[in-house]
Amino acid sequence: MFIKAHGYLIDHAGVTSASVAVTPSDAEGGTITGSGIYSISTSQTLTAEVNPGYKFTGWTDAGGNSLGTDATLEVNVSGDIAITATFIKQTESEILGGIFD
């Protein structure tokens, strides 16, 4: 949204909230919480919960940039953002290794 004021175009004038859209890379791999519309300048926590047979490998933004590998991620809301929670299938040895370790 642009508003013309005093001969200048002002971007995001009056915007007080933004979308934090979080999707899983594989819907069977797990669930995520934290998507929503939030006030600008707030901090929100995203959480990834892994389903059996999968592992969580990290968060990425729409540009493919890594945002972290912990299951929780703090996001400072400054504008709309799309984030992917990446889940991948565990290998057989990863699954069996956890049983026999």
C-alpha positions as a Markdown table, in Angstrom:
| # | Residue | x | y | z |
|---|---|---|---|---|
| 1 | Met | 0.0 | 0.0 | 0.0 |
| 2 | Phe | 1.4 | 3.4 | -1.0 |
| 3 | Ile | 0.1 | 6.7 | 0.1 |
| 4 | Lys | 1.2 | 10.0 | -1.5 |
| 5 | Ala | 2.1 | 12.6 | 1.1 |
| 6 | His | 4.0 | 15.9 | 0.4 |
| 7 | Gly | 5.1 | 14.7 | -3.0 |
| 8 | Tyr | 6.5 | 11.4 | -1.7 |
| 9 | Leu | 5.2 | 7.9 | -1.9 |
| 10 | Ile | 5.2 | 6.3 | 1.5 |
| 11 | Asp | 5.3 | 2.5 | 1.7 |
| 12 | His | 3.2 | 0.7 | 4.3 |
| 13 | Ala | 1.8 | 3.8 | 5.8 |
| 14 | Gly | -0.6 | 2.9 | 8.7 |
| 15 | Val | 0.1 | -0.8 | 8.5 |
| 16 | Thr | -0.1 | -2.2 | 12.0 |
| 17 | Ser | -0.1 | -6.0 | 11.4 |
| 18 | Ala | 1.5 | -8.6 | 9.2 |
| 19 | Ser | 1.1 | -12.2 | 8.1 |
| 20 | Val | 3.4 | -14.9 | 9.4 |
| 21 | Ala | 2.6 | -17.8 | 7.1 |
| 22 | Val | 4.3 | -21.1 | 8.0 |
| 23 | Thr | 3.9 | -24.3 | 6.1 |
| 24 | Pro | 5.4 | -27.8 | 6.5 |
| 25 | Ser | 7.5 | -29.1 | 3.6 |
| 26 | Asp | 5.8 | -32.5 | 4.0 |
| 27 | Ala | 2.4 | -32.5 | 5.6 |
| 28 | Glu | 3.0 | -36.0 | 6.9 |
| 29 | Gly | 6.2 | -35.1 | 8.5 |
| 30 | Gly | 4.8 | -33.0 | 11.3 |
| 31 | Thr | 2.8 | -30.0 | 12.4 |
| 32 | Ile | 3.7 | -26.4 | 13.0 |
| 33 | Thr | 2.1 | -23.8 | 15.2 |
| 34 | Gly | 2.5 | -20.0 | 15.1 |
| 35 | Ser | 1.0 | -19.0 | 11.7 |
| 36 | Gly | -1.2 | -16.0 | 11.9 |
| 37 | Ile | -1.7 | -12.2 | 11.7 |
| 38 | Tyr | 0.4 | -10.3 | 14.3 |
| 39 | Ser | 1.1 | -6.7 | 15.3 |
| 40 | Ile | 4.2 | -5.2 | 13.7 |
| 41 | Ser | 7.1 | -5.0 | 16.1 |
| 42 | Thr | 6.1 | -8.0 | 18.1 |
| 43 | Ser | 7.9 | -11.3 | 18.6 |
| 44 | Gln | 6.2 | -14.6 | 17.8 |
| 45 | Thr | 7.3 | -18.2 | 18.5 |
| 46 | Leu | 7.0 | -20.8 | 15.8 |
| 47 | Thr | 7.1 | -24.5 | 16.8 |
| 48 | Ala | 7.6 | -27.7 | 14.8 |
| 49 | Glu | 6.4 | -31.0 | 16.1 |
| 50 | Val | 7.8 | -34.1 | 14.3 |
| 51 | Asn | 5.7 | -37.1 | 13.5 |
| 52 | Pro | 7.1 | -40.6 | 14.0 |
| 53 | Gly | 9.4 | -41.7 | 11.1 |
| 54 | Tyr | 10.4 | -38.1 | 10.3 |
| 55 | Lys | 12.9 | -35.6 | 11.4 |
| 56 | Phe | 12.9 | -31.8 | 11.5 |
| 57 | Thr | 15.8 | -30.2 | 9.7 |
| 58 | Gly | 15.1 | -26.5 | 9.9 |
| 59 | Trp | 13.3 | -23.3 | 8.9 |
| 60 | Thr | 13.7 | -21.4 | 5.7 |
| 61 | Asp | 12.2 | -18.2 | 4.3 |
| 62 | Ala | 10.7 | -17.8 | 0.8 |
| 63 | Gly | 14.2 | -17.0 | -0.6 |
| 64 | Gly | 15.6 | -20.3 | 0.7 |
| 65 | Asn | 17.6 | -18.7 | 3.4 |
| 66 | Ser | 18.1 | -20.8 | 6.6 |
| 67 | Leu | 16.5 | -19.3 | 9.7 |
| 68 | Gly | 17.6 | -22.0 | 12.1 |
| 69 | Thr | 17.4 | -25.6 | 13.0 |
| 70 | Asp | 15.9 | -25.7 | 16.5 |
| 71 | Ala | 12.3 | -26.9 | 16.7 |
| 72 | Thr | 11.3 | -23.4 | 17.9 |
| 73 | Leu | 12.0 | -20.2 | 16.1 |
| 74 | Glu | 11.4 | -16.6 | 17.4 |
| 75 | Val | 10.2 | -14.3 | 14.6 |
| 76 | Asn | 10.3 | -10.5 | 14.9 |
| 77 | Val | 7.3 | -9.3 | 12.9 |
| 78 | Ser | 8.2 | -6.4 | 10.6 |
| 79 | Gly | 6.2 | -7.3 | 7.6 |
| 80 | Asp | 4.6 | -10.3 | 5.8 |
| 81 | Ile | 6.8 | -13.4 | 5.8 |
| 82 | Ala | 6.5 | -16.9 | 4.5 |
| 83 | Ile | 8.4 | -19.6 | 6.3 |
| 84 | Thr | 8.8 | -23.3 | 5.6 |
| 85 | Ala | 9.4 | -25.9 | 8.3 |
| 86 | Thr | 11.4 | -28.8 | 6.7 |
| 87 | Phe | 10.6 | -32.3 | 7.6 |
| 88 | Ile | 12.3 | -35.3 | 6.0 |
| 89 | Lys | 11.7 | -39.0 | 6.3 |
| 90 | Gln | 14.2 | -40.8 | 8.5 |
| 91 | Thr | 16.2 | -43.6 | 7.0 |
| 92 | Glu | 15.7 | -47.1 | 8.2 |
| 93 | Ser | 19.1 | -47.0 | 10.0 |
| 94 | Glu | 18.1 | -43.8 | 11.8 |
| 95 | Ile | 14.9 | -45.4 | 13.0 |
| 96 | Leu | 16.4 | -48.7 | 14.0 |
| 97 | Gly | 19.5 | -47.0 | 15.5 |
| 98 | Gly | 17.2 | -45.3 | 18.0 |
| 99 | Ile | 15.8 | -48.7 | 19.1 |
| 100 | Phe | 19.1 | -50.5 | 19.5 |
| 101 | Asp | 21.3 | -47.7 | 21.0 |
